[in-house]
Structures are given as C-alpha cells and as structure tokens.
Amino acid sequence: MTPAGQYFYQHGQDLLANYNLLIDQTKQIGEREKDNYTLKLGYLRDFDTSEFLQAVTEFSKKYPEVKVRIHSGNREELFRLLRDDRIDLNFSDLRRAPSNKYVNEYLTSSSFEIVINRRLVRGSKKITSHKLAEFPYILIVGNSEKDSELEYCRTVLGIESNFKLVETYDEALMQVISGADIF
C-alpha cells in the first residue's frame, strides 16, 4: 500500500467509527424521547366521560410507551391550555367559530334535552319554542362557568328567561319532579 493509501485507510476507519457512533447515539436519543413522550389531553368537565375514558384506555393499551395526562376544565380554561401549548388535544363542544390555527374535527353530535313539569303545560301535547321562552330555566353549570354560560344562553341562544343554577343533572331533575316552576 502506498503512503497515501495507508493515510486514507487509517483516517477512513476513524470516520466510519465516528459515523457509526453518531448513528447509535442518535437512535438512543430518539428512543429516550419516545419513552418520555406525554400526550396531554383536555376534556370538557361537563361531558359524560365514559366514551372518552374508554378511548384513552384503548390508546394506552395500544401505545404503552406514551404517557397520557388528562386535564378537565370549562371551555375557556381548555382553550387557554390549548393556546398556551399546555395540552395537545382538546375534546370540547364548539362554542366559537373554528379557528384556522387548529385542526377542528367533529367527532360526534348531541342533542339538548328539555324536561318540563306537566303542570306547566296543562294538557298540551305540543309546545312551541316561543312558549318555551316564557318559562324559567334550570341551567346545569359549575360555579366557575356560570357567568360565561349565562352569557352564552342569553346572547347566542337568545333565552331571556330567569335561570336557576344547579351543578348536576340529578339536581335539575329533582327541581322538576318537586314541582318547582322551572324546567
């Protein structure tokens, strides 16, 4: 081998060793990052959580290397967490126009439920939305959300009636069953 060939061979071996070390260390860093990845989810406190928790359970079984951290909150709290990059996904209802800054996916739809004490409609089988507007309402809402929920009901839904605030669905049903002049 010529002196130039020997020089090239020796330094080529060093380069290959460094290259292999670079590849191995990069893979190790990637594996550590993968092991330490946390998926941060937010869900609306008022939602029925059974489907959400089932989905999280199935995800955790399929991807055990991903830690899942769950935050519950009201709409504004969750939006702030999303905006501040403190959650990755937000499961909530749509109260504001979808932002182009985020990917908005519609996962399901739900309906509103109206429960009316029979005494209030006396013999009617049908009731118009205009007649509904005359009744007082029970609004199921936590203390921290009451102002924003009242504003939403009045400004967006156009309900001007008086509201009785309760924190649970069961509490609302008890109000209706007990014959209070609210639904």
Backbone bond lengths (Angstrom), bond angles and torsions (degrees), N, CA, C in turn:
res aa  C-N    CA-C-N  psi(-1)  N-CA   C-N-CA  omega(-1)  CA-C   N-CA-C  phi
1 M - - - 1.438 - - 1.528 107.72 -
2 T 1.277 115.52 139.09 1.471 120.36 179.21 1.525 108.86 -74.51
3 P 1.332 118.11 162.03 1.467 120.36 176.94 1.540 111.40 -58.74
4 A 1.321 118.60 -36.45 1.457 121.04 178.50 1.525 109.97 -66.58
5 G 1.312 118.55 -40.64 1.463 123.25 178.85 1.512 110.89 -64.79
6 Q 1.346 116.61 -41.71 1.461 120.85 178.50 1.535 110.40 -62.93
7 Y 1.310 116.02 -44.26 1.473 121.43 179.56 1.543 109.82 -60.77
8 F 1.333 115.81 -46.47 1.455 120.47 -178.81 1.541 110.89 -63.53
9 Y 1.339 116.39 -43.38 1.454 121.11 -178.96 1.529 110.74 -62.47
10 Q 1.341 116.48 -47.92 1.464 120.98 -177.93 1.532 111.80 -60.94
11 H 1.322 117.11 -49.49 1.458 120.56 -178.58 1.532 111.67 -72.81
12 G 1.296 117.42 -29.15 1.466 121.27 174.79 1.534 110.83 -63.71
13 Q 1.343 116.41 -40.24 1.467 121.22 176.58 1.535 110.56 -61.48
14 D 1.342 116.37 -42.60 1.469 120.48 178.06 1.534 110.78 -62.66
15 L 1.341 115.60 -43.01 1.462 119.35 179.08 1.532 111.56 -62.91
16 L 1.330 117.06 -43.24 1.468 120.21 179.12 1.530 111.44 -63.76
17 A 1.329 117.78 -40.13 1.464 121.51 178.72 1.533 109.82 -63.64
18 N 1.332 116.21 -44.10 1.477 120.02 178.55 1.524 111.06 -64.93
19 Y 1.327 116.24 -39.49 1.459 121.08 178.94 1.532 110.10 -61.67
20 N 1.352 116.08 -47.88 1.468 119.84 179.86 1.530 111.55 -63.45
21 L 1.333 117.26 -38.33 1.454 121.40 176.70 1.527 110.29 -63.59
22 L 1.334 117.20 -42.62 1.460 122.39 178.05 1.536 110.70 -59.49
23 I 1.316 117.69 -45.57 1.469 122.37 179.89 1.527 110.16 -63.40
24 D 1.331 117.54 -48.05 1.468 121.03 -178.95 1.522 112.11 -61.69
25 Q 1.319 117.65 -44.22 1.462 120.65 -179.00 1.535 111.33 -67.82
26 T 1.321 117.44 -36.55 1.462 121.13 176.81 1.529 110.22 -63.33
27 K 1.330 117.47 -42.73 1.463 121.14 177.55 1.524 110.89 -62.53
28 Q 1.333 117.28 -41.89 1.466 120.84 179.52 1.530 111.36 -62.71
29 I 1.325 116.68 -42.07 1.468 120.52 178.64 1.523 109.82 -63.59
30 G 1.327 116.82 -43.53 1.464 120.77 178.10 1.517 112.19 -60.89
31 E 1.327 117.73 -41.41 1.463 120.96 178.22 1.522 111.04 -65.72
32 R 1.321 117.77 -40.48 1.477 120.46 177.72 1.525 110.11 -63.39
33 E 1.344 117.42 -41.08 1.463 120.30 178.24 1.521 110.52 -63.98
34 K 1.318 116.30 -41.68 1.463 120.81 179.76 1.524 110.09 -62.83
35 D 1.328 117.19 -42.74 1.462 121.34 179.58 1.521 111.96 -66.80
36 N 1.309 118.24 -25.42 1.452 121.85 -176.40 1.525 112.94 -101.36
37 Y 1.331 118.80 8.33 1.453 120.00 -176.54 1.526 110.70 -74.04
38 T 1.303 115.83 135.20 1.455 122.31 177.69 1.527 108.88 -121.56
39 L 1.317 115.85 129.27 1.454 122.09 174.78 1.522 107.01 -97.04
40 K 1.335 115.76 119.62 1.465 120.84 -176.14 1.525 109.00 -103.18
41 L 1.331 115.63 116.87 1.459 122.31 -176.52 1.517 110.68 -112.88
42 G 1.322 115.96 144.36 1.456 121.25 173.10 1.517 109.10 -121.75
43 Y 1.331 116.35 140.96 1.466 118.80 175.71 1.516 109.11 -137.70
44 L 1.290 114.83 150.18 1.455 122.56 -177.78 1.526 109.52 -67.83
45 R 1.297 115.71 124.71 1.467 123.06 -176.44 1.529 112.00 -54.58
46 D 1.325 117.84 -31.03 1.466 121.50 -176.85 1.521 113.65 -81.24
47 F 1.322 119.03 -8.44 1.455 121.35 -177.54 1.519 111.42 -72.99
48 D 1.336 115.29 151.70 1.462 120.77 167.35 1.523 105.16 -71.15
49 T 1.297 117.76 121.18 1.466 121.01 -170.75 1.523 114.23 -88.81
50 S 1.322 120.10 -1.95 1.462 120.22 -173.74 1.532 112.54 -60.48
51 E 1.327 118.98 -47.36 1.471 120.95 179.46 1.520 111.23 -67.01
52 F 1.332 116.04 -40.64 1.462 120.93 179.73 1.530 110.18 -61.23
53 L 1.336 116.74 -48.34 1.464 120.01 -178.54 1.529 111.52 -67.18
54 Q 1.306 117.82 -33.66 1.462 120.75 176.31 1.527 110.04 -64.34
55 A 1.339 117.04 -42.77 1.466 120.96 179.04 1.533 110.79 -64.70
56 V 1.327 117.45 -40.80 1.469 121.10 178.51 1.522 110.04 -64.64
57 T 1.322 117.10 -41.14 1.464 121.50 178.83 1.525 110.86 -61.80
58 E 1.328 117.01 -46.27 1.471 120.66 179.04 1.524 111.12 -64.56
59 F 1.328 117.21 -40.93 1.469 120.86 177.94 1.527 110.01 -61.69
60 S 1.326 117.12 -44.17 1.467 121.12 -178.08 1.521 111.78 -65.26
61 K 1.318 117.07 -34.19 1.467 120.26 176.40 1.524 110.56 -68.31
62 K 1.322 116.27 -41.05 1.463 120.83 -176.97 1.532 111.56 -74.66
63 Y 1.340 117.77 -33.85 1.462 122.59 -177.84 1.532 109.90 -126.62
64 P 1.326 117.53 70.12 1.473 119.63 -175.53 1.528 113.61 -64.96
65 E 1.311 117.74 -18.22 1.468 120.42 -179.96 1.525 112.86 -76.85
66 V 1.335 116.55 -12.56 1.465 120.86 -179.16 1.530 108.69 -98.56
67 K 1.319 115.63 122.58 1.465 119.94 175.52 1.528 107.64 -81.62
68 V 1.314 116.27 140.02 1.463 121.21 179.74 1.531 107.97 -113.85
69 R 1.313 114.92 125.76 1.468 120.99 176.16 1.523 107.15 -116.27
70 I 1.336 116.64 130.22 1.457 121.69 -173.63 1.526 110.11 -115.31
71 H 1.317 115.38 133.43 1.461 123.01 174.99 1.523 107.99 -118.44
72 S 1.325 117.34 135.29 1.459 119.20 171.29 1.521 107.29 -113.50
73 G 1.312 115.34 150.97 1.451 118.75 -179.54 1.509 110.87 -173.55
74 N 1.313 115.52 -178.33 1.459 119.13 174.68 1.528 108.33 -85.77
75 R 1.301 117.07 177.11 1.467 121.30 -174.07 1.529 112.78 -58.16
76 E 1.318 116.30 -45.43 1.463 119.87 -177.16 1.528 111.82 -69.56
77 E 1.329 117.29 -39.69 1.467 120.35 177.93 1.528 110.09 -61.17
78 L 1.328 116.29 -44.93 1.460 120.23 -178.95 1.521 111.58 -66.46
79 F 1.320 117.00 -39.49 1.464 119.64 178.47 1.532 110.21 -62.99
80 R 1.341 116.74 -41.48 1.473 119.80 177.66 1.520 111.32 -62.51
81 L 1.342 117.27 -42.91 1.468 121.06 178.50 1.526 110.83 -61.11
82 L 1.320 116.97 -41.19 1.464 121.42 178.33 1.525 110.81 -65.90
83 R 1.321 115.51 -47.93 1.466 121.03 -179.32 1.531 111.51 -60.59
84 D 1.344 116.99 -36.01 1.467 121.89 -178.08 1.528 112.58 -89.44
85 D 1.336 117.44 11.82 1.471 123.30 -179.96 1.519 113.20 58.16
86 R 1.331 116.50 33.31 1.458 119.99 177.98 1.524 111.54 -98.03
87 I 1.340 117.17 -11.25 1.463 122.42 168.48 1.524 107.56 -133.17
88 D 1.332 115.16 153.18 1.468 120.85 -179.57 1.523 111.62 -93.34
89 L 1.325 116.91 -36.26 1.457 122.96 -178.43 1.519 109.00 -133.57
90 N 1.327 116.13 141.17 1.452 121.74 179.78 1.530 108.64 -123.10
91 F 1.322 116.59 119.11 1.461 121.63 176.73 1.517 107.33 -100.69
92 S 1.311 116.02 106.77 1.457 121.04 -175.34 1.517 108.90 -152.48
93 D 1.315 116.01 172.33 1.455 117.90 173.50 1.522 108.80 -89.59
94 L 1.295 115.14 168.76 1.454 120.36 -173.51 1.519 109.24 -96.37
95 R 1.307 116.00 105.82 1.454 121.55 179.32 1.520 111.69 -106.34
96 R 1.294 116.07 -14.21 1.455 120.06 179.61 1.522 107.41 -132.40
97 A 1.285 116.34 164.51 1.468 119.89 179.58 1.519 109.21 -61.54
98 P 1.328 117.61 139.84 1.464 119.62 178.84 1.532 110.78 -58.87
99 S 1.296 115.79 139.43 1.457 121.41 179.88 1.524 109.66 -92.11
100 N 1.309 116.77 138.47 1.463 120.89 176.16 1.518 111.72 -69.67
101 K 1.316 117.33 -12.49 1.460 121.63 179.12 1.527 110.91 -72.39
102 Y 1.333 117.33 -20.43 1.457 122.50 -176.84 1.514 109.81 -123.18
103 V 1.318 115.67 160.39 1.455 121.57 172.63 1.522 106.28 -89.88
104 N 1.316 117.13 121.45 1.465 122.17 -177.95 1.525 108.50 -108.98
105 E 1.312 116.83 119.74 1.457 122.42 178.91 1.520 109.15 -118.55
106 Y 1.325 117.12 133.04 1.449 121.92 176.11 1.522 107.56 -90.01
107 L 1.327 116.89 115.20 1.454 121.34 -176.00 1.523 112.61 -94.09
108 T 1.308 115.87 -32.03 1.454 119.62 -176.56 1.526 108.50 -162.42
109 S 1.291 115.94 171.48 1.462 119.61 173.44 1.522 107.45 -129.14
110 S 1.284 115.97 159.24 1.457 120.25 178.38 1.516 108.45 -141.33
111 S 1.300 114.58 164.47 1.459 118.83 -179.87 1.519 109.28 -115.79
112 F 1.321 114.41 160.27 1.454 120.34 175.23 1.516 107.87 -84.31
113 E 1.300 115.50 153.43 1.454 120.33 177.48 1.517 108.16 -119.70
114 I 1.311 114.59 133.51 1.459 120.45 176.69 1.519 107.28 -118.75
115 V 1.315 115.95 124.58 1.459 122.21 177.76 1.517 106.18 -116.92
116 I 1.332 115.89 124.12 1.462 120.70 -176.39 1.527 109.27 -124.32
117 N 1.297 116.64 133.49 1.449 121.79 174.23 1.538 107.43 -67.35
118 R 1.320 117.10 130.47 1.472 121.76 -176.60 1.525 112.25 -56.09
119 R 1.296 116.14 -32.23 1.459 120.60 -178.70 1.528 111.51 -59.22
120 L 1.338 117.10 -28.37 1.460 120.56 -177.25 1.529 112.98 -77.93
121 V 1.312 117.79 -23.59 1.467 120.13 -177.03 1.529 112.44 -110.39
122 R 1.261 119.72 -1.61 1.472 127.98 174.58 1.537 114.44 21.07
123 G 1.297 116.61 89.47 1.449 121.12 172.29 1.516 116.21 81.61
124 S 1.302 119.45 -11.69 1.475 120.58 179.74 1.517 110.29 -79.02
125 K 1.326 114.44 136.33 1.465 118.46 173.93 1.517 110.54 -95.44
126 K 1.331 115.92 -20.00 1.455 121.73 178.59 1.517 108.15 -122.94
127 I 1.306 114.03 150.02 1.459 119.42 176.29 1.527 107.61 -142.29
128 T 1.296 116.70 134.72 1.471 120.43 -177.47 1.522 110.38 -85.17
129 S 1.316 114.80 161.90 1.464 119.35 177.30 1.527 110.46 -65.32
130 H 1.317 117.28 -30.80 1.470 120.40 177.21 1.530 110.41 -65.19
131 K 1.330 116.57 -40.11 1.464 120.46 178.07 1.531 110.20 -67.77
132 L 1.320 116.90 -37.77 1.466 120.55 177.53 1.524 111.30 -59.25
133 A 1.302 116.52 -35.76 1.463 120.65 -177.66 1.521 112.05 -64.12
134 E 1.321 117.50 -18.21 1.468 120.61 -179.57 1.527 112.52 -81.81
135 F 1.327 117.69 -19.41 1.462 121.33 -176.64 1.521 111.39 -82.96
136 P 1.332 116.04 151.10 1.470 118.38 169.93 1.543 108.90 -73.25
137 Y 1.309 117.01 155.96 1.460 122.47 -174.99 1.519 111.31 -118.47
138 I 1.343 115.11 150.02 1.459 121.29 167.02 1.523 105.47 -100.63
139 L 1.292 116.47 128.28 1.457 121.38 178.53 1.523 107.95 -113.43
140 I 1.314 116.18 120.97 1.463 121.28 179.54 1.515 107.24 -86.91
141 V 1.322 115.34 112.23 1.466 119.36 -173.81 1.527 109.71 -161.17
142 G 1.324 116.23 144.90 1.466 120.74 174.80 1.518 110.65 -78.53
143 N 1.311 116.40 161.12 1.464 121.24 -177.94 1.520 112.96 -54.74
144 S 1.330 117.08 -41.90 1.464 119.24 -174.89 1.528 112.76 -69.98
145 E 1.344 117.63 -18.94 1.462 120.56 -177.65 1.517 113.86 -103.60
146 K 1.327 118.52 -3.91 1.458 119.56 -168.79 1.525 113.36 -59.35
147 D 1.315 118.65 -42.65 1.463 119.92 -178.41 1.524 112.18 -64.47
148 S 1.349 116.41 -45.52 1.470 118.53 -179.26 1.524 111.38 -68.70
149 E 1.339 118.30 -34.68 1.465 120.92 178.52 1.527 111.33 -68.84
150 L 1.326 116.82 -42.18 1.467 119.60 177.42 1.523 110.66 -62.18
151 E 1.324 116.33 -42.82 1.469 119.81 178.83 1.530 110.44 -62.81
152 Y 1.326 117.51 -42.91 1.459 121.76 179.10 1.539 110.47 -60.98
153 C 1.327 116.52 -47.78 1.469 120.11 -179.40 1.522 111.67 -61.41
154 R 1.303 116.21 -38.83 1.468 119.43 -176.89 1.524 112.28 -79.46
155 T 1.327 117.44 -46.14 1.467 119.14 -173.80 1.520 113.28 -85.79
156 V 1.311 118.23 -39.78 1.468 120.50 -176.95 1.523 111.63 -88.90
157 L 1.347 116.61 -47.63 1.466 119.64 -178.17 1.524 112.77 -85.55
158 G 1.326 116.71 -16.96 1.463 120.73 176.59 1.513 114.92 75.99
159 I 1.318 117.94 24.24 1.459 121.53 179.93 1.527 108.70 -90.94
160 E 1.316 115.42 117.51 1.468 120.43 -177.01 1.521 112.45 -102.29
161 S 1.312 117.90 -1.90 1.466 121.46 -176.88 1.525 111.29 -65.33
162 N 1.336 113.44 169.33 1.458 119.46 173.16 1.527 108.99 -73.76
163 F 1.312 116.30 149.32 1.460 121.43 179.91 1.517 109.91 -119.13
164 K 1.313 115.82 140.09 1.456 121.83 167.20 1.518 104.76 -105.96
165 L 1.315 116.74 128.07 1.460 121.01 -176.98 1.521 110.69 -97.06
166 V 1.325 115.53 128.80 1.465 122.00 174.69 1.527 107.44 -132.20
167 E 1.326 116.31 163.54 1.467 118.99 -175.23 1.520 114.19 -100.60
168 T 1.338 118.84 -16.11 1.462 119.87 -177.82 1.523 111.41 -134.38
169 Y 1.310 114.74 158.16 1.462 121.62 176.57 1.526 110.05 -62.25
170 D 1.339 116.60 -42.46 1.461 120.44 179.73 1.525 111.24 -61.14
171 E 1.311 116.76 -40.46 1.464 120.56 178.07 1.531 110.57 -62.74
172 A 1.323 116.61 -39.04 1.465 120.68 177.91 1.532 110.43 -64.74
173 L 1.327 117.41 -44.72 1.464 120.26 179.08 1.520 111.26 -61.96
174 M 1.309 116.95 -38.95 1.467 120.36 178.22 1.531 110.61 -61.61
175 Q 1.315 116.56 -37.28 1.472 120.47 177.84 1.526 110.27 -63.63
176 V 1.315 116.44 -42.01 1.471 120.83 -179.52 1.521 109.91 -68.50
177 I 1.327 116.55 -48.45 1.462 120.93 -177.03 1.530 111.71 -63.03
178 S 1.330 115.86 -35.75 1.454 119.39 -177.84 1.541 112.52 -72.34
179 G 1.320 116.46 -6.21 1.454 120.07 175.69 1.501 114.20 89.61
180 A 1.306 118.19 14.26 1.458 119.93 176.07 1.530 108.07 -62.12
181 D 1.300 118.06 149.49 1.466 121.22 -177.96 1.519 111.42 -78.76
182 I 1.296 115.13 51.68 1.462 121.65 179.64 1.510 108.13 -143.76
183 F 1.331 115.49 161.63 1.461 118.80 174.03 1.496 109.87 -133.54
